Amino acid sequence: MGIEANAKEPPLAARVLVIGHRGASAQRPEHTLASYAKAIADGADYIEPDLVMTRDGVPVARHENEISSTTDVAAHAEFASRKTTRAIDGHEVTGWFTEDFTLDELKTLRARERLPQIRSIAYDGKFQVPTLDEIIDFVAAESATRNRVIGIIPEIKHGTYFQKIGLPMEDRVLAILAAHDYTRVAPVEIQSFEIANLRYLRGRLGNNHPNIRLLQLLDNAGAQPYDVVAAGGRLSYGEMMTPAGLRDIAAYANAIGPNIRAIIPLAADGTLGQPTSLVHDAHAVKLELHPYTFRPENQFQAKNFWKGSDPATLNAAGSVAEIRAYLDAGIDAFFTDDPALGRKALDGR
C-alpha cells in the first residue's frame, strides 16, 4: 500500500524536533565537534552524543567503545598491543576499546568516516574525540551565538557492561550535567537501550530537574535489552512495544525511540507499508516517539523513494519525502544523519 493511504496522526509534542544523529554524520565524521557544529548550523534542535567511558572515567562521544571503525587507532603503533577481544553485550568484538585508554591517550587519535564507501573522507584525520564536558561547552557557546536553545540528547552506551567493569556512567553523566550552567536549564534527554539505568536515573532525578527527560530506546522486536539478558530475564523489545509494555515505560520515561520501521514497516517489495498502531498506543499513555534514523542515501530508504537503482546514490529528495511520511504518522521528533534535510522536511510541509 502506498503512503497516500496512510492516515495522519497528530503529534503529542507541541513542536516536532529535528535531532542531529551523531551530529550531521552524513556530512562530517560522526561524534566530532565539527559534526555537531554542522548539525546546529543546519537547524538541528538537538544534537546527539553517544557516550562511552575512558579508563580514567571520562565520558566521551563514540557510538561504540570499540573505536577502530571511527578513529585512526589502528595506525598508531604505540597502541598496537592494546588490540584485544571482549564480550560486549553478549557478542565477541575485536579491536581497541575506550576503557583501555586514558583521555590523554584518546586525544592523540583522530576521527574518521565510518562509511567511506558512500560518504566523504575529506575530513578524516582532522578532529579529536570530544568529551561530554567539551560538547556541553560547545553547545552552550553555539546557543549564545545563535540566540536559540539547542538541546542535548546523550545516549548511555553499554550501561551494564561499563557497570560490571567498574566504570558506571549514570552518576558521572548526571554530575557533569549539574556542573554546567547550560545543562542545568537547557533541554536534555538521556537515552538508553537498557531499562534498569533509566529507572535508576528516574529515581535520581525525581521531579527536581524538569529540563531533563528520559528516552527508552527500542531495538528490533525479537531482541532484548542487555540488562534484561544479563539478569536472566525474558522481556523483549517487542513486548515493550505492546500497550502493556508502553504503560510500563511511561512510569519512568517521557518518550520512546523505536526504529522507524516499527512505526511504518516496509512491504515485501521494500516500499513503505502501512503504519502500525505504535504511535497511537504510545500517545495513549503520553509517551512521545523519537524514532531513528533517517539517512540521505538510497540504501537506507524505502524503495518507493529511491532515485535510480544504485543503493549508494545520495538522494536528498527521497529522504525528505520519507521523513514527511513519518511526520504524517504522528512522530514527535526524529533522528537524522542530515539535519538540513530534516529541517526541510519539517518546515516545508
C-alpha positions as a Markdown table, in Angstrom:
| # | Residue | x | y | z |
|---|---|---|---|---|
| 1 | Met | 0.0 | 0.0 | 0.0 |
| 2 | Gly | 1.4 | 3.4 | -0.9 |
| 3 | Ile | 1.9 | 6.2 | 1.6 |
| 4 | Glu | -1.1 | 8.1 | 0.1 |
| 5 | Ala | -3.4 | 5.7 | 2.1 |
| 6 | Asn | -1.7 | 6.4 | 5.4 |
| 7 | Ala | -4.0 | 8.1 | 7.9 |
| 8 | Lys | -2.5 | 11.2 | 9.5 |
| 9 | Glu | -2.0 | 11.2 | 13.3 |
| 10 | Pro | -1.2 | 14.4 | 15.2 |
| 11 | Pro | 2.0 | 14.5 | 17.2 |
| 12 | Leu | 1.8 | 14.6 | 21.0 |
| 13 | Ala | 4.6 | 17.2 | 21.3 |
| 14 | Ala | 3.8 | 20.9 | 21.0 |
| 15 | Arg | 6.7 | 21.2 | 18.5 |
| 16 | Val | 8.3 | 18.4 | 16.4 |
| 17 | Leu | 12.1 | 18.3 | 16.9 |
| 18 | Val | 15.0 | 17.6 | 14.5 |
| 19 | Ile | 17.7 | 15.6 | 16.2 |
| 20 | Gly | 21.2 | 15.5 | 14.6 |
| 21 | His | 22.1 | 11.8 | 14.8 |
| 22 | Arg | 25.7 | 11.7 | 15.9 |
| 23 | Gly | 25.7 | 15.4 | 14.7 |
| 24 | Ala | 25.4 | 15.8 | 11.0 |
| 25 | Ser | 27.0 | 12.4 | 10.4 |
| 26 | Ala | 26.2 | 12.3 | 6.7 |
| 27 | Gln | 28.4 | 15.5 | 6.3 |
| 28 | Arg | 31.2 | 15.1 | 8.8 |
| 29 | Pro | 32.8 | 12.3 | 10.8 |
| 30 | Glu | 30.3 | 11.3 | 13.5 |
| 31 | His | 30.6 | 12.4 | 17.1 |
| 32 | Thr | 33.1 | 15.3 | 16.5 |
| 33 | Leu | 32.6 | 18.9 | 17.4 |
| 34 | Ala | 32.6 | 19.6 | 13.6 |
| 35 | Ser | 29.7 | 17.2 | 13.1 |
| 36 | Tyr | 27.7 | 18.8 | 15.9 |
| 37 | Ala | 28.6 | 22.2 | 14.5 |
| 38 | Lys | 27.3 | 21.3 | 11.1 |
| 39 | Ala | 24.1 | 19.9 | 12.7 |
| 40 | Ile | 23.5 | 23.1 | 14.6 |
| 41 | Ala | 24.2 | 25.2 | 11.5 |
| 42 | Asp | 21.8 | 23.1 | 9.5 |
| 43 | Gly | 19.0 | 23.7 | 12.0 |
| 44 | Ala | 19.0 | 20.7 | 14.4 |
| 45 | Asp | 17.0 | 21.3 | 17.6 |
| 46 | Tyr | 19.1 | 18.7 | 19.5 |
| 47 | Ile | 22.4 | 17.1 | 18.9 |
| 48 | Glu | 23.1 | 13.5 | 20.0 |
| 49 | Pro | 26.3 | 12.4 | 21.7 |
| 50 | Asp | 26.6 | 8.6 | 22.3 |
| 51 | Leu | 28.7 | 8.1 | 25.4 |
| 52 | Val | 31.3 | 5.6 | 26.4 |
| 53 | Met | 33.9 | 5.7 | 29.2 |
| 54 | Thr | 37.7 | 6.1 | 29.2 |
| 55 | Arg | 40.0 | 4.2 | 31.5 |
| 56 | Asp | 40.1 | 7.2 | 33.8 |
| 57 | Gly | 36.4 | 7.6 | 34.0 |
| 58 | Val | 35.6 | 10.3 | 31.5 |
| 59 | Pro | 32.5 | 10.1 | 29.3 |
| 60 | Val | 33.5 | 10.6 | 25.6 |
| 61 | Ala | 31.5 | 10.6 | 22.4 |
| 62 | Arg | 31.7 | 7.4 | 20.4 |
| 63 | His | 28.9 | 5.1 | 19.1 |
| 64 | Glu | 30.7 | 2.0 | 20.4 |
| 65 | Asn | 33.5 | 1.5 | 22.9 |
| 66 | Glu | 35.4 | -0.3 | 20.1 |
| 67 | Ile | 36.9 | 2.6 | 18.1 |
| 68 | Ser | 38.7 | 1.1 | 15.1 |
| 69 | Ser | 35.9 | 2.0 | 12.7 |
| 70 | Thr | 35.7 | 5.7 | 13.7 |
| 71 | Thr | 39.2 | 6.6 | 14.6 |
| 72 | Asp | 42.8 | 6.1 | 13.3 |
| 73 | Val | 43.8 | 4.0 | 16.3 |
| 74 | Ala | 44.9 | 1.1 | 14.1 |
| 75 | Ala | 47.6 | 3.3 | 12.6 |
| 76 | His | 49.1 | 4.2 | 16.0 |
| 77 | Ala | 52.0 | 1.7 | 16.5 |
| 78 | Glu | 52.2 | 2.7 | 20.1 |
| 79 | Phe | 48.8 | 1.3 | 20.7 |
| 80 | Ala | 49.1 | -2.0 | 18.7 |
| 81 | Ser | 49.4 | -4.1 | 21.8 |
| 82 | Arg | 46.0 | -2.7 | 23.1 |
| 83 | Lys | 44.1 | -4.7 | 20.4 |
| 84 | Thr | 42.1 | -7.4 | 22.1 |
| 85 | Thr | 38.8 | -9.3 | 22.0 |
| 86 | Arg | 36.0 | -8.5 | 24.5 |
| 87 | Ala | 32.5 | -9.8 | 25.1 |
| 88 | Ile | 30.3 | -6.7 | 24.7 |
| 89 | Asp | 26.6 | -7.2 | 25.4 |
| 90 | Gly | 26.8 | -10.9 | 24.6 |
| 91 | His | 28.9 | -10.5 | 21.4 |
| 92 | Glu | 32.6 | -11.1 | 20.9 |
| 93 | Val | 34.2 | -7.9 | 19.5 |
| 94 | Thr | 37.8 | -7.5 | 18.5 |
| 95 | Gly | 39.6 | -4.2 | 18.3 |
| 96 | Trp | 40.6 | -1.3 | 20.5 |
| 97 | Phe | 38.3 | -0.2 | 23.4 |
| 98 | Thr | 37.9 | 3.2 | 25.0 |
| 99 | Glu | 38.1 | 1.7 | 28.5 |
| 100 | Asp | 41.7 | 0.7 | 27.8 |
| 101 | Phe | 42.8 | 4.3 | 27.0 |
| 102 | Thr | 43.1 | 7.4 | 29.2 |
| 103 | Leu | 41.6 | 10.6 | 28.0 |
| 104 | Asp | 45.0 | 12.0 | 27.2 |
| 105 | Glu | 45.7 | 8.9 | 25.0 |
| 106 | Leu | 42.4 | 9.1 | 23.2 |
| 107 | Lys | 43.1 | 12.7 | 22.4 |
| 108 | Thr | 46.1 | 11.6 | 20.3 |
| 109 | Leu | 43.7 | 9.9 | 17.9 |
| 110 | Arg | 41.7 | 11.4 | 15.1 |
| 111 | Ala | 38.2 | 10.7 | 13.9 |
| 112 | Arg | 37.5 | 9.1 | 10.5 |
| 113 | Glu | 34.4 | 8.4 | 8.4 |
| 114 | Arg | 32.5 | 5.3 | 9.4 |
| 115 | Leu | 31.1 | 4.7 | 5.9 |
| 116 | Pro | 33.9 | 5.7 | 3.4 |
| 117 | Gln | 32.3 | 3.7 | 0.6 |
| 118 | Ile | 29.4 | 6.1 | 0.4 |
| 119 | Arg | 30.4 | 9.2 | 2.4 |
| 120 | Ser | 33.2 | 11.7 | 2.1 |
| 121 | Ile | 36.6 | 11.1 | 3.7 |
| 122 | Ala | 37.7 | 14.7 | 3.2 |
| 123 | Tyr | 37.6 | 15.3 | 6.9 |
| 124 | Asp | 39.4 | 12.2 | 8.1 |
| 125 | Gly | 42.2 | 12.9 | 10.5 |
| 126 | Lys | 41.1 | 16.4 | 11.3 |
| 127 | Phe | 39.1 | 16.1 | 14.5 |
| 128 | Gln | 39.5 | 14.7 | 18.0 |
| 129 | Val | 37.2 | 12.5 | 20.1 |
| 130 | Pro | 35.3 | 15.0 | 22.3 |
| 131 | Thr | 34.3 | 14.7 | 26.0 |
| 132 | Leu | 30.8 | 15.3 | 27.3 |
| 133 | Asp | 32.1 | 18.4 | 29.0 |
| 134 | Glu | 33.6 | 19.8 | 25.8 |
| 135 | Ile | 30.3 | 19.1 | 24.0 |
| 136 | Ile | 28.2 | 20.9 | 26.5 |
| 137 | Asp | 30.6 | 23.9 | 26.4 |
| 138 | Phe | 30.5 | 23.9 | 22.6 |
| 139 | Val | 26.7 | 23.7 | 22.5 |
| 140 | Ala | 26.4 | 26.5 | 25.1 |
| 141 | Ala | 28.6 | 28.8 | 23.0 |
| 142 | Glu | 26.6 | 28.0 | 19.9 |
| 143 | Ser | 23.4 | 28.7 | 21.7 |
| 144 | Ala | 24.6 | 32.0 | 22.8 |
| 145 | Thr | 26.0 | 33.0 | 19.4 |
| 146 | Arg | 22.8 | 31.9 | 17.6 |
| 147 | Asn | 20.4 | 33.2 | 20.3 |
| 148 | Arg | 18.4 | 29.9 | 20.3 |
| 149 | Val | 18.2 | 27.0 | 22.7 |
| 150 | Ile | 19.9 | 23.8 | 21.5 |
| 151 | Gly | 19.1 | 20.6 | 23.3 |
| 152 | Ile | 21.5 | 17.7 | 24.0 |
| 153 | Ile | 20.3 | 14.1 | 23.8 |
| 154 | Pro | 23.1 | 11.9 | 25.2 |
| 155 | Glu | 22.9 | 8.1 | 25.0 |
| 156 | Ile | 24.5 | 5.9 | 27.7 |
| 157 | Lys | 26.0 | 3.1 | 25.7 |
| 158 | His | 26.6 | -0.4 | 27.1 |
| 159 | Gly | 25.4 | 0.6 | 30.6 |
| 160 | Thr | 25.6 | -2.9 | 32.1 |
| 161 | Tyr | 29.0 | -3.6 | 30.6 |
| 162 | Phe | 30.5 | -0.4 | 32.0 |
| 163 | Gln | 29.0 | -1.0 | 35.4 |
| 164 | Lys | 30.5 | -4.5 | 35.5 |
| 165 | Ile | 34.0 | -3.3 | 34.7 |
| 166 | Gly | 33.8 | -0.6 | 37.4 |
| 167 | Leu | 33.1 | 2.4 | 35.2 |
| 168 | Pro | 29.5 | 3.2 | 35.7 |
| 169 | Met | 28.3 | 6.1 | 33.7 |
| 170 | Glu | 25.0 | 7.2 | 35.0 |
| 171 | Asp | 26.0 | 9.2 | 38.1 |
| 172 | Arg | 29.0 | 10.6 | 36.2 |
| 173 | Val | 26.8 | 11.9 | 33.5 |
| 174 | Leu | 24.4 | 13.5 | 36.0 |
| 175 | Ala | 27.3 | 15.2 | 37.8 |
| 176 | Ile | 28.6 | 16.6 | 34.5 |
| 177 | Leu | 25.1 | 17.9 | 33.6 |
| 178 | Ala | 24.8 | 19.5 | 37.0 |
| 179 | Ala | 28.3 | 21.1 | 36.8 |
| 180 | His | 27.4 | 23.2 | 33.7 |
| 181 | Asp | 25.2 | 26.3 | 33.9 |
| 182 | Tyr | 23.8 | 25.5 | 30.4 |
| 183 | Thr | 22.6 | 21.9 | 31.1 |
| 184 | Arg | 21.0 | 23.0 | 34.4 |
| 185 | Val | 18.4 | 24.7 | 32.4 |
| 186 | Ala | 18.6 | 23.7 | 28.7 |
| 187 | Pro | 16.7 | 20.7 | 27.5 |
| 188 | Val | 18.4 | 17.4 | 27.9 |
| 189 | Glu | 17.1 | 13.9 | 27.1 |
| 190 | Ile | 19.1 | 10.9 | 28.4 |
| 191 | Gln | 18.6 | 7.8 | 26.3 |
| 192 | Ser | 19.4 | 4.1 | 26.7 |
| 193 | Phe | 18.5 | 0.7 | 25.1 |
| 194 | Glu | 18.6 | -0.7 | 28.6 |
| 195 | Ile | 15.9 | -0.3 | 31.2 |
| 196 | Ala | 17.5 | -0.5 | 34.7 |
| 197 | Asn | 19.7 | 2.5 | 34.2 |
| 198 | Leu | 16.7 | 4.7 | 33.0 |
| 199 | Arg | 14.7 | 3.5 | 36.1 |
| 200 | Tyr | 17.7 | 4.4 | 38.2 |
| 201 | Leu | 18.0 | 7.8 | 36.6 |
| 202 | Arg | 14.3 | 8.5 | 37.1 |
| 203 | Gly | 14.8 | 7.8 | 40.8 |
| 204 | Arg | 17.8 | 10.1 | 41.0 |
| 205 | Leu | 16.1 | 12.9 | 39.1 |
| 206 | Gly | 12.7 | 12.8 | 40.7 |
| 207 | Asn | 10.8 | 15.9 | 40.0 |
| 208 | Asn | 13.6 | 18.3 | 40.6 |
| 209 | His | 15.1 | 18.5 | 37.1 |
| 210 | Pro | 12.3 | 19.4 | 34.7 |
| 211 | Asn | 14.7 | 20.1 | 31.9 |
| 212 | Ile | 16.0 | 16.5 | 31.9 |
| 213 | Arg | 13.8 | 13.9 | 30.2 |
| 214 | Leu | 14.4 | 10.2 | 29.6 |
| 215 | Leu | 14.1 | 8.3 | 26.4 |
| 216 | Gln | 13.7 | 4.5 | 26.2 |
| 217 | Leu | 15.3 | 3.3 | 23.0 |
| 218 | Leu | 13.8 | 0.2 | 21.4 |
| 219 | Asp | 15.6 | -2.3 | 19.2 |
| 220 | Asn | 14.1 | -4.9 | 16.8 |
| 221 | Ala | 11.1 | -6.7 | 18.3 |
| 222 | Gly | 12.8 | -10.0 | 18.8 |
| 223 | Ala | 15.8 | -8.6 | 20.6 |
| 224 | Gln | 16.2 | -7.9 | 24.3 |
| 225 | Pro | 17.6 | -5.1 | 26.4 |
| 226 | Tyr | 21.0 | -6.4 | 27.6 |
| 227 | Asp | 20.4 | -5.6 | 31.2 |
| 228 | Val | 17.4 | -8.0 | 31.0 |
| 229 | Val | 19.6 | -10.7 | 29.3 |
| 230 | Ala | 22.3 | -10.3 | 32.0 |
| 231 | Ala | 19.7 | -10.7 | 34.7 |
| 232 | Gly | 18.2 | -13.9 | 33.1 |
| 233 | Gly | 15.0 | -12.2 | 32.1 |
| 234 | Arg | 12.8 | -12.8 | 29.0 |
| 235 | Leu | 11.4 | -9.4 | 28.2 |
| 236 | Ser | 11.8 | -8.4 | 24.6 |
| 237 | Tyr | 11.6 | -5.1 | 22.8 |
| 238 | Gly | 8.5 | -6.4 | 21.0 |
| 239 | Glu | 6.7 | -6.9 | 24.4 |
| 240 | Met | 7.8 | -3.4 | 25.4 |
| 241 | Met | 6.0 | -2.0 | 22.3 |
| 242 | Thr | 2.7 | -3.5 | 23.3 |
| 243 | Pro | 0.1 | -1.3 | 25.1 |
| 244 | Ala | 1.0 | -3.0 | 28.4 |
| 245 | Gly | 4.7 | -2.6 | 27.8 |
| 246 | Leu | 4.3 | 1.0 | 26.9 |
| 247 | Arg | 2.4 | 1.7 | 30.1 |
| 248 | Asp | 5.4 | 0.2 | 32.0 |
| 249 | Ile | 7.8 | 2.5 | 30.1 |
| 250 | Ala | 5.6 | 5.6 | 30.8 |
| 251 | Ala | 6.2 | 5.1 | 34.5 |
| 252 | Tyr | 9.8 | 6.2 | 34.1 |
| 253 | Ala | 10.4 | 7.6 | 30.6 |
| 254 | Asn | 9.0 | 10.5 | 28.7 |
| 255 | Ala | 9.5 | 9.1 | 25.2 |
| 256 | Ile | 10.4 | 6.0 | 23.2 |
| 257 | Gly | 12.9 | 5.8 | 20.4 |
| 258 | Pro | 12.0 | 2.9 | 18.1 |
| 259 | Asn | 13.4 | 2.1 | 14.7 |
| 260 | Ile | 11.5 | 4.0 | 12.1 |
| 261 | Arg | 10.3 | 0.6 | 10.6 |
| 262 | Ala | 8.5 | -0.2 | 13.9 |
| 263 | Ile | 6.2 | 2.8 | 13.0 |
| 264 | Ile | 5.8 | 2.3 | 9.3 |
| 265 | Pro | 7.3 | -1.1 | 8.2 |
| 266 | Leu | 8.5 | -2.0 | 4.7 |
| 267 | Ala | 6.3 | -4.1 | 2.5 |
| 268 | Ala | 7.6 | -7.2 | 0.9 |
| 269 | Asp | 8.8 | -5.2 | -2.2 |
| 270 | Gly | 10.8 | -2.8 | 0.0 |
| 271 | Thr | 8.3 | 0.1 | -0.4 |
| 272 | Leu | 6.7 | 1.8 | 2.6 |
| 273 | Gly | 3.8 | -0.1 | 4.0 |
| 274 | Gln | 1.0 | 0.8 | 6.4 |
| 275 | Pro | 1.6 | 2.3 | 9.8 |
| 276 | Thr | 1.4 | 0.1 | 12.9 |
| 277 | Ser | -0.5 | 1.2 | 16.0 |
| 278 | Leu | 2.7 | 2.1 | 17.8 |
| 279 | Val | 2.2 | 5.9 | 17.5 |
| 280 | His | -1.4 | 5.7 | 18.7 |
| 281 | Asp | -0.6 | 3.3 | 21.5 |
| 282 | Ala | 2.4 | 5.3 | 22.8 |
| 283 | His | 0.5 | 8.6 | 22.6 |
| 284 | Ala | -2.4 | 7.0 | 24.6 |
| 285 | Val | 0.0 | 6.7 | 27.6 |
| 286 | Lys | 1.6 | 10.1 | 27.0 |
| 287 | Leu | 4.8 | 8.8 | 25.5 |
| 288 | Glu | 6.3 | 10.8 | 22.7 |
| 289 | Leu | 8.0 | 9.0 | 19.8 |
| 290 | His | 11.5 | 9.9 | 18.7 |
| 291 | Pro | 12.4 | 7.3 | 16.0 |
| 292 | Tyr | 15.7 | 6.6 | 14.4 |
| 293 | Thr | 17.3 | 7.0 | 11.8 |
| 294 | Phe | 16.6 | 8.9 | 8.5 |
| 295 | Arg | 19.6 | 8.8 | 6.1 |
| 296 | Pro | 20.1 | 10.5 | 2.8 |
| 297 | Glu | 21.4 | 7.5 | 0.7 |
| 298 | Asn | 19.1 | 5.2 | -1.3 |
| 299 | Gln | 20.1 | 2.1 | 0.6 |
| 300 | Phe | 18.6 | 3.4 | 3.8 |
| 301 | Gln | 15.3 | 4.5 | 2.3 |
| 302 | Ala | 12.1 | 2.7 | 1.4 |
| 303 | Lys | 12.3 | 1.6 | -2.3 |
| 304 | Asn | 9.5 | 3.9 | -3.4 |
| 305 | Phe | 11.7 | 6.9 | -2.6 |
| 306 | Trp | 14.8 | 5.7 | -4.4 |
| 307 | Lys | 16.5 | 7.8 | -7.1 |
| 308 | Gly | 17.8 | 5.3 | -9.7 |
| 309 | Ser | 18.9 | 1.8 | -8.8 |
| 310 | Asp | 22.3 | 2.4 | -7.1 |
| 311 | Pro | 22.0 | 1.8 | -3.3 |
| 312 | Ala | 24.8 | 4.2 | -2.7 |
| 313 | Thr | 23.2 | 7.2 | -4.5 |
| 314 | Leu | 22.8 | 10.3 | -2.4 |
| 315 | Asn | 19.0 | 11.0 | -2.5 |
| 316 | Ala | 18.1 | 14.1 | -0.6 |
| 317 | Ala | 14.6 | 14.4 | -2.1 |
| 318 | Gly | 13.9 | 10.8 | -1.2 |
| 319 | Ser | 14.9 | 11.4 | 2.4 |
| 320 | Val | 12.7 | 14.5 | 2.7 |
| 321 | Ala | 9.7 | 12.6 | 1.3 |
| 322 | Glu | 10.3 | 9.6 | 3.6 |
| 323 | Ile | 10.5 | 11.9 | 6.7 |
| 324 | Arg | 7.3 | 13.6 | 5.7 |
| 325 | Ala | 5.5 | 10.2 | 5.6 |
| 326 | Tyr | 6.6 | 9.6 | 9.2 |
| 327 | Leu | 5.6 | 13.1 | 10.2 |
| 328 | Asp | 2.1 | 12.3 | 8.9 |
| 329 | Ala | 2.2 | 9.2 | 11.1 |
| 330 | Gly | 2.5 | 11.5 | 14.1 |
| 331 | Ile | 6.1 | 11.3 | 15.3 |
| 332 | Asp | 7.2 | 13.9 | 17.8 |
| 333 | Ala | 10.9 | 14.1 | 16.9 |
| 334 | Phe | 13.3 | 12.2 | 14.7 |
| 335 | Phe | 16.9 | 11.3 | 14.4 |
| 336 | Thr | 18.5 | 12.1 | 11.0 |
| 337 | Asp | 22.1 | 11.9 | 9.7 |
| 338 | Asp | 21.4 | 15.1 | 7.7 |
| 339 | Pro | 19.6 | 17.7 | 9.8 |
| 340 | Ala | 19.4 | 20.1 | 6.8 |
| 341 | Leu | 17.1 | 17.6 | 5.1 |
| 342 | Gly | 15.2 | 17.1 | 8.3 |
| 343 | Arg | 14.6 | 20.8 | 8.6 |
| 344 | Lys | 13.5 | 21.0 | 5.0 |
| 345 | Ala | 11.1 | 18.1 | 5.5 |
| 346 | Leu | 9.6 | 19.6 | 8.6 |
| 347 | Asp | 9.5 | 23.3 | 7.7 |
| 348 | Gly | 8.4 | 22.8 | 4.1 |
| 349 | Arg | 5.3 | 20.8 | 4.8 |
